[in-house]
């Protein structure tokens, strides 16, 4: 049967619109089943804790379970790749972070491009790292520590949670800008690094506020400075390193990403819900307990932030020739 040209064009236009209509209809009913949030690190770390806080909020607001799936390994690249390879249907989210910005240059042969393959949804939190020292270190301030390190080149051990980790590159940036020489000692976890810092096996550790604050308040380690440009609300008496090393800034941050080509309606819905969470006094207080500052913003703003962080850390990784283990 031969259709009149007008009827054919109407049918063709309707067929072309079906995918768009399907996406809109899907977004209107989203989510209809549980959603997984991939945390590319182990349980009880900052990435996992933030994922669980946001997952609980989204579960309560959207009526489906947002389940945390821990996929640790290779500095976060294993979990990130799992998110990249997931269907772009809104049912897999990634707890993205500073590790993604660092890994873009740290790893020579990643099978994905984070900026290209993950769409930004919303930033959540910025966490300061803390320049923590063992109590045997005589320095009580950042300038005293710099002087002590310069007087003892190569004799101070600096812990991290792995080559290319945020504590590692934060410390390397400090070494470069302060002109000091410290020996890097990588550990498998923050717990192991802090245990040896407290016992004196290592002398300094740029730990996250979330992992360090309990030991600082208990007097087991000494906090000399925070790595952000503003003092941490959880440690108001600890100055910023930038007060003594002009221009120094490093932070750990987390936000939600999603596979590219996910319908924009789903991204916008999630962005609105996450921003609502960050405006909630109770959830903001929970984030403050981790030693962080709540962030908020549109997907495009988060994308610009990620690009700027990736460029910043690429310069540090290249300048110091840091290679993944």
C-alpha positions in Angstrom: 0.0 0.0 0.0 1.4 3.4 -1.0 0.8 6.1 1.6 0.0 9.7 0.5 3.1 11.9 1.0 1.4 14.0 3.8 0.5 10.8 5.7 4.0 9.4 5.2 5.7 12.6 6.6 3.4 12.6 9.6 4.2 9.0 10.4 7.9 9.6 9.9 7.9 12.6 12.2 6.0 10.6 14.8 8.5 7.7 14.6 11.4 10.1 15.0 9.8 11.6 18.1 9.3 8.2 19.8 12.8 8.0 21.4 12.5 11.5 22.8 9.0 10.8 24.1 10.2 7.5 25.6 13.0 9.4 27.4 10.6 12.0 28.8 8.2 9.3 29.9 11.0 7.4 31.6 12.2 10.5 33.4 8.7 11.2 34.7 8.4 7.8 36.3 12.1 7.5 37.3 13.1 5.6 39.3 11.0 2.5 39.0 13.6 0.1 40.6 16.6 0.3 42.9 19.5 2.5 41.8 23.1 1.7 42.6 25.7 4.3 43.7 29.2 3.0 43.0 31.7 4.0 45.6 35.2 3.1 44.2 36.7 2.6 47.6 36.1 0.5 50.7 33.5 1.0 53.4 33.9 3.6 56.2 36.0 5.9 54.1 34.9 9.5 53.2 33.7 8.5 49.7 31.6 5.7 51.2 30.2 7.8 54.0 29.2 10.6 51.6 27.6 8.1 49.2 25.5 6.6 52.1 24.3 10.0 53.3 23.2 11.0 49.8 21.8 7.6 49.0 19.6 7.6 52.1 18.3 11.1 51.2 17.5 10.0 47.6 15.9 6.8 48.8 13.5 8.7 51.1 12.7 11.4 48.5 12.3 9.3 45.4 10.7 6.1 46.8 13.3 3.6 45.6 16.4 2.2 47.3 19.7 3.9 46.3 22.1 1.1 47.2 25.8 1.7 47.8 28.1 -0.7 45.8 31.7 -0.6 46.9 34.1 -1.4 44.1 37.6 -0.7 45.4 40.8 -1.1 43.6 43.4 0.7 41.4 42.9 4.1 43.0 39.3 4.2 42.1 39.7 3.3 38.5 37.9 -0.1 38.8 34.7 1.4 40.2 34.8 4.3 37.8 35.1 2.0 34.8 32.1 0.0 36.1 30.1 3.2 36.1 31.4 4.2 32.6 30.3 0.8 31.2 26.9 0.9 32.8 23.7 1.6 30.7 22.9 5.3 30.5 19.5 4.8 32.0 19.9 6.6 35.4 20.2 3.4 37.4 24.0 3.6 38.0 25.6 6.6 39.7 29.2 7.2 40.6 30.5 8.9 43.7 33.1 10.9 41.8 35.9 12.8 43.4 39.3 14.4 43.4 40.7 10.9 42.7 39.2 11.1 39.2 40.9 14.4 38.5 44.3 13.0 39.6 43.9 9.6 37.8 43.3 11.3 34.5 47.1 12.0 34.3 48.4 9.5 36.9 47.4 6.4 34.7 48.8 6.3 31.2 46.4 3.7 29.7 43.0 4.1 31.2 40.2 2.5 29.1 38.0 5.5 29.6 38.2 9.3 29.7 36.4 10.5 32.8 35.5 14.0 31.5 34.2 12.5 28.2 32.5 9.4 29.6 30.9 10.6 32.8 28.3 13.3 32.9 28.4 15.6 35.9 25.2 15.7 38.1 26.0 17.6 41.3 28.9 18.5 43.6 28.3 17.5 47.3 31.2 18.3 49.6 34.7 19.7 49.8 36.9 18.3 52.5 40.1 19.7 53.8 43.2 17.5 54.3 45.2 18.2 57.4 48.9 18.4 57.9 49.2 16.0 60.8 52.4 15.2 62.6 53.5 12.7 65.2 53.9 14.3 68.7 57.6 13.7 68.6 58.0 16.2 65.8 59.1 19.4 67.5 57.2 21.8 65.2 54.1 23.4 66.6 53.4 25.6 63.5 53.7 25.3 59.7 56.7 27.6 59.5 58.4 25.6 62.3 57.7 22.4 60.4 59.1 23.8 57.2 62.3 24.9 59.0 62.5 21.5 60.7 62.1 19.7 57.4 64.7 21.8 55.7 67.1 21.1 58.5 66.5 17.3 58.1 66.2 16.7 54.3 65.2 13.1 53.5 64.8 12.1 57.1 61.1 12.8 57.5 58.7 10.1 56.4 55.4 11.1 54.8 52.6 8.6 54.8 49.8 8.3 52.2 47.1 5.9 51.3 48.8 5.0 48.0 50.8 6.6 45.2 48.6 9.2 43.5 46.1 9.3 46.3 44.8 12.7 47.4 46.9 12.6 50.6 50.0 11.8 48.5 49.6 14.5 45.8 48.5 17.0 48.5 51.8 16.3 50.3 53.8 16.4 47.1 52.3 19.9 46.3 53.4 21.0 49.8 56.9 19.7 49.3 57.2 21.5 45.9 55.9 24.8 47.2 57.6 24.8 50.6 60.9 23.5 49.2 61.2 20.6 51.5 62.3 16.9 50.9 60.3 14.2 52.6 60.3 10.4 51.9 56.9 9.1 50.7 55.7 5.9 52.4 52.4 4.6 50.9 49.9 2.5 52.9 46.9 0.5 51.9 44.4 2.5 54.0 44.0 5.6 56.1 43.6 3.5 59.2 47.0 1.9 58.7 48.7 5.2 57.9 47.2 6.9 61.0 48.2 3.9 63.2 51.9 4.3 62.2 51.7 8.1 62.5 50.5 7.8 66.1 53.2 5.2 66.9 55.9 7.3 65.3 56.8 4.9 62.4 56.1 7.9 60.1 56.3 11.6 60.9 53.7 13.4 58.8 50.4 12.6 57.0 48.1 14.8 55.0 45.0 12.9 56.1 41.4 13.9 55.5 39.6 15.8 58.2 37.1 13.0 58.4 39.8 10.4 59.2 42.0 12.6 61.4 39.8 14.7 63.5 39.1 12.0 66.2 42.8 11.5 66.8 43.5 15.2 66.7 40.9 15.9 69.4 42.2 13.0 71.5 45.7 14.5 71.4 47.2 11.5 69.7 48.6 13.6 66.8 49.1 17.3 66.2 47.4 19.3 63.4 49.5 22.1 62.0 47.4 23.3 59.1 44.5 22.6 56.7 45.0 22.4 53.0 41.9 24.5 51.9 42.0 28.3 51.5 39.5 28.7 54.4 39.8 27.2 57.8 37.8 24.0 58.5 34.7 24.5 60.5 35.5 21.4 62.4 39.0 22.6 63.3 38.5 26.4 63.7 41.8 26.9 65.6 43.9 25.2 63.0 45.3 27.7 60.4 45.4 27.2 56.7 48.7 26.2 55.1 48.1 29.1 52.7 48.6 31.6 55.5 52.3 30.6 55.4 52.7 29.2 51.9 51.0 31.7 49.7 48.9 30.1 46.9 48.8 26.6 48.4 45.4 24.9 48.1 44.4 21.3 47.9 41.1 19.6 48.8 39.3 16.4 48.6 35.8 16.7 47.1 33.0 14.4 46.1 30.0 14.7 43.8 27.7 12.5 41.8 28.4 11.5 38.2 26.4 9.4 35.8 27.2 7.6 32.5 27.2 9.9 29.5 24.0 10.1 27.3 21.8 9.6 30.4 18.6 11.6 29.7 19.0 15.2 30.8 15.6 15.0 32.5 17.0 12.4 34.9 20.2 14.4 35.5 18.2 17.5 36.3 15.9 15.6 38.7 18.9 14.2 40.6 20.6 17.5 40.6 17.5 19.2 42.1 17.2 16.5 44.8 20.9 16.6 45.7 20.8 20.4 46.0 17.7 20.1 48.2 19.7 17.7 50.4 22.6 20.2 50.7 20.2 22.9 51.8 18.8 20.7 54.6 20.2 21.7 58.0 20.4 18.2 59.3 22.3 16.8 56.3 24.6 19.9 56.2 25.4 19.2 59.9 26.3 15.6 59.1 28.6 16.8 56.3 30.1 19.3 58.7 30.8 16.4 61.2 33.0 14.9 58.5 35.0 18.2 58.5 33.6 19.3 55.1 31.7 22.1 53.5 28.6 21.4 51.5 28.8 22.3 47.8 25.9 22.9 45.4 25.4 23.8 41.8 24.2 23.0 38.4 25.6 20.1 36.3 27.4 22.5 34.0 29.1 24.3 37.0 30.2 20.9 38.4 31.6 20.0 35.0 33.7 23.2 34.9 35.0 22.5 38.4 36.0 19.0 37.4 37.8 20.3 34.3 39.7 22.9 36.4 40.7 20.3 39.0 41.9 17.9 36.3 44.1 20.5 34.8 45.5 21.6 38.2 46.5 18.0 39.2 47.8 17.1 35.8 50.4 19.9 36.3 51.5 18.5 39.7 51.6 14.9 38.5 53.6 15.8 35.4 56.0 18.2 37.2 56.9 15.6 39.8 56.7 12.6 37.4 54.4 10.7 39.7 53.5 7.2 38.3 50.8 4.8 39.4 52.2 1.7 41.2 
